[in-house]
């Protein structure tokens, strides 16, 4: 068996998995782990494999400490036996800008180019680089491959990618729509044609990646023609704690009335979305509050759905013909209420949801629309780690 070790380095955490690139989206990874609370007095490493869970608590000053401790912990638990089967290390990198439209073999030049994109993702790219550098020291014998969230959307049509601001200002500051969750959108959309019995080049689809972060894409013949996130992951749909689309004048108004940039950043990224409206950002809690008669939670759900339906409708018009609408990620895969409500008022298009199929809980990809629905509605589990593993393995194979 050939495995890929996948790293997803955040600002204070690192997720890692040993993944078989030949597995399916719902298969359990060979090993999965989480290093968390990096930089805090007490860090934590959790590793799971074959139904067993191993936990260690210790102080982790930085990513080097965290990843080194994780590798040592795998040795202690005997799970580093999988290293002999590894053919590559895949790294999630949030922002590839216009520089990277495909996965890239990591070398000194690649790291420099990722670093140059830091102004576009100041919280993410530096953490991604730290993770790559540490992993290169720990695993020097393996090829390291960077896989970019923005890569799938790198070649959006110019009309979809361009903001209507002074073109010279936009060019100077690299301002355009980049899109995010691209690994998920590409992975899920690639599975849909076979599920509905159409050739990929003849399939038009809308993909809804609904999690704590949320994004949508319009895809024609396997290529994205639009996506909801923009220069940053703040744009588009209402999210768990993020605002989604907001009139830019609101921000100018708040700046002129005493808020500074950091306060605005906190407001839009951490105190908005479902949490800003209802006090909670987990849809299970939103539904619980609604059942208790909480008006704020009811409004939060309606605001969320209004924006979601607005974007679905817009993408259907852009595509002209739609063959499939697909729900994925945590909310999309598990929340039958959100799926049903999102598809309301679409009878005119011949969209019909099968209530029993929609209510069914399953980890398998499935169609939840009726047999006579003119547009197929699906639930397709995403697996970004598997997608990264597949891309990293392909690059490693090309290198021989």
Secondary structure, 3 states (H helix, E strand, C coil): CCEEEEEEECCCCEEEEEEECCCCCCCCCCEEEEEECCCCCCEEEEEEECCEEEEEEECCCCHHHHHHHHHHHHHHHCHHHHHHHEEEEEEEECCCCCCCCCCEECCHHHHHHHHHCHHHCCCCHHHHHHHHHHHHHHCCCCEEEEEECCHHHCCCCHHHHCCCCCHHHHHHCCCCCCCCCHHHHHHHHHHHHHHHCCCHHHCEEEEEEECCCEEEEEEECCEEEEECCCCCCCCCCCCCCCCCCCCHHHHHHHHHCCCCHHHHHHHHHHCCHHHHHHCCCCHHHHHHHHHCCCHHHHHHHHHHHHHHHHHHHHHHHHHCCCCEEEEEHHHHHHCHHHHHHHCCCCHHHCCCECHHHHHCCCCCCEECECCCCCCEEEECCCCHHHHHHHHHHHHHHHCC
